Amino acid sequence: MQCGIQDVTRECVVAGRRVASCVDHVFLRTGAAGALHTFTVTHKVADHYITGMTADINLQATISLPRACLNNKGVIKRLTDTSWQELLKCNDPIEIYNSIVKIFDDIYEACTFQCTQNNKRDSQLWVNKNLQNELEKRDLLFRKWKSHPDNHNFRLAYTRHRNYTNKLIKKTKNEYQKKKIIDCNGDMRKIWNNINNWLGRNKMSVDSVIEKYMLQDKSKSGVSDGFCDTFTKEIENIKGQHQCQNLFLDRKMYVRESDVSFRFKKVQPYDVLRVIENMDCCKASGSDGVRVRDLKLVKHEISPVIAHFVNLSFKTGLYPNELKVAIIRPIYKNGSHKEFTNYRPIAILNVINKIVEKIIVSQITSFIENNQIISNVQHGFRPNRSTATALSEFVDYVNNELNEQKIVFAIFVDFKKAFDTLDHDGLLQSMMECGLRGPINTWFREYLRGRQLAVSVCGTKSRKGNIKYGVPTGSVYGPVGYIMHVNSMPNVIKKCKSFMYADDTCIVYSGTVQDRIQEAMQEDFDNVVRWAHDNGILINIDKTKCIPILSPFNKTKIINIKIKGHSYDCLHRAHANCNCVHIEMVQSYKYLGLIVDDRFSWIPHVDSVCNKLRSILGKLHYLKYMATRGTMYLVYHSLADAVISYGLGAYGLTFPVHLNKIKSLQIRILKLLVDYNVKKSLGGDYEKLFKLCKVLPVEYKLRMVIIMEQFGKTDHKHERKYAYQTRASKQPKLIVPKTKNYYGKRTRRWLTPVYSNELPHDLLHTVQSKKHLKSLLRRHYLSLCP
């Protein structure tokens, strides 16, 4: 909207002449303005007059819609007064569960009330009861002074308490921010969300995204039902591509059945109590509405009841249908916001179901690990194994082969919806082969049968959809069940070496003759395809990639290695009239979060790490004006240090010139953690910040990772023998093997003795535990910093 101004708004002298000018337009951005009036204040403030505009705007009062609220104090009182002993006399697990849910439902219903008022002060989560009392006292003193403006004592009392309150607000807010970072437990997604919230860059909620893009021409029930149909039919369509019952392989040839059988141990109340204590109160409740925070209130009273329920469920083979229902929340991935297929389903399971799963899965994990049932190739979801161990073995193997001047060829296999497309019968058979026979197998058959999902959108739930395939999404059992199902796959790989982390599978072969590499890789990949066919899994050929890795000094051109991704129909026809496509050959591939390139130089991944650190640097630049130094240190260790540390034992083996890029960004971030006077005292030598901030530079972190990785292992630790007494024999060193090129100097067999020999002789001989070694190494490397 616009309105002209007739009065003079500027008077000044230009080139010896007095001139006057005016603003001829004023723009007002509003959608509900009535009459507009402009004005000019002709009192000279600077070289211009103050101009303004008034608008008659009819503002409508915002009406707060009533919403259901829960009186938590009432819930606590009623739960503590509830007697749970009667449920211990019941011998029906379904009746026990229904009784537990009914007790909670009755309490929630009795403590629910309608509320419309929203106190902004209470909505600030960092405002505690003590601060709220001080704020109310401050407001009271202000009202007293306002009533008696000439009273000096009232004014002084208010001013003093206001200053005290302002300091208390800052202190309370900083303590809250610090606690929020600590509570994230290294979860980078939660840390980023907290930082963005502090900076006012809030992401749209799940419901806000759907409401903005999908509820324009559809109802809430229509959208939720659409998501339900999409998520259920997507899996059925994938399974529809593979309905063949003719098997390629004899199962007895590649399956090694366990000689021992699993025996269920009776669940004790302290087992349930330990699980409840470790659960996160912030997790959403499932379809039955039972909250974690309420279970924790009566954890000592309800633990015997849940233990009794689990034991009865295992004994009778019965499992409540309500515990098989998952609430699905659609999370936007990419592409058009209006397409159902561009959303990822995130499952919310019932709290009691999670407790039951954790108890039973802990027994299963102990059984399969103690009896060494799972293949050593598998690193996913196993104790003392992780992506770090998988990457370490993969990188060490490749470097050893490149040291021998061989060509390394790798295929990264991608399975299509691996967890969601497993046949339940095949999964139960695999569990039986791993030793889970008899009652436990019968119980899991009932546990997997008749599972359902319901999509929740903007408070509206869809109709229930049936889940016929796959392990339960978001469950504790899902990953363990999957690794038991794929445990036989490494046995069909005869010539190549395989590395697995859950469904991330890599097949590697090395050699000097391309024809032999081609033959071995094609044969083993075909065996993997046949195994996938027989076990009800589909391979996504479009996302399966291969990469040749060779030294830059090796001038061999890769021309003969072309691996075909045969379809199931082609294999049934014995390759007759084969029109199958070749697996795409790429120059780099992201494997377990690290970018592997065809020269094994790690330069692309170092650049990726640097980009992430620059993003963190930008966030910290704004955050330093809002957070204390202690909070900034926590953010550094939670974000920047975590980004650097992940996979450092692999990509850190690149050339020092590339690691220096990361080191320079470390210094830039550390400069934000100290004040101006500290930086000035360093005289431009900012490498001193590492010791000052007690942060290890990236090259020392690499040494620490390699030595920690070899703790308790005897590999690569061979002491040099001396024929006679010398000064060197008093402090024996480890033998450093010879290498043929710089790839050999990146292997564990070379790095372990070299880095160990650099340490003081007494350091490694005084180690009591892995934690103690970490502390000693950190102290030693910090002492080496300038």
QUIHU-V376028 format. One line per field, one symbol per residue. phi: phi as a letter, one per 20 degrees, with the letter a starting at -180 (. if undefined). psi: psi as a letter, one per 20 degrees, with the letter a starting at -180 (. if undefined). A space follows every 50 residues. Layout:
phi = ???
psi = ???
This chain:
phi = .bbfdeffdbcbdclmdeccbbeebcddebdceefdcdbceeefecebef dbbdcedeeeffeeffcfcdefffffffffeeedffffeeddffffffff ffffffffffdebeccfcfffffffeeefffffffffffffffffffcfe effffffffffffffffffffffffffffffffflnffffffffffffem dfeffgffffffddefcceffffffffffffefffffffffbcfdeeede fffcddffeddfcfegfdgfffgffffeeefeffeefenfefgffffcff eegffffffffffffemdbgfffeededdedfdanffeeffecdfdedef ffffffffffffffffffefeleffffedelcfmcaffffffffffffff fffemdedccddedeelgfedffffffffffffeoedmgffffffffefm fccbedclndeefededecnegfneffgfffffffefefgfeeededccc cleedcdcbcaddffffgffffffffffffffffdmcdeeffefccbedb ffeeefeeceeceeefffffffelmflfdfeeffecebbedlndeedfdl emfgfgffffffffffgffffeffeddffffffffffedfffffffmffd ffeffgfefffffffgffffffecefffffffmnefffffffelceffff ffgffffffefnddfmcdffedfbfcffffcfdefefecebfffedeffe ffffffffegffffedfdbffffffffffffffeff
psi = qqpqphqpipprppljqpqqrqpiqpppnqjlqcqppqrpojpogcjrqp qaqqpopnppppoppqqpqpnhghggghghippjhhhiiqjohhhgghgg hhggghghhhjprpqhpoohghiohioagghhghghgghghghghhhmii ohgggggggghggghghhgggggghggghhggihkjohghghggghghjk mpqprghhgghhhijhjqrghhgghggghghghghhhghhinjpioqgqo hihipoqqiqqppppppqhhggghgghjqphiqqqbhiipqghhhhhkhh highghghggghghgijqpphhijppppppppfrbpiiphijqpppqorq ghggggghgghhggghghghjlhpqihpiplqqjqahghghgggghgghg hhhjkrpppppopppolghijpphghghghhghjimrchhhgghghhhpk qrqpppolipqrqpqpoirrqppjrhhghghghhhjhighiioghrpqpp ndjoppppqqahphhhggggggghhhhgggggghjkqppnhhipqqpppr qiiojppohiooppnprhhghhjljplpkqqqpppriqpookipopriik hjghhghgghhghhghggghghhhihrrhghhgghghhfghhgghpjhif iijaqhhhhhghghhgghghhiirrghghhiikiniiihghgilpprhhh hgggggghhjpiqiqjmoqppphrprhhihmqrqpoqqrhaihhjjqhhg hghghhhiqqhigiijphrhhggggggghghhhiq.
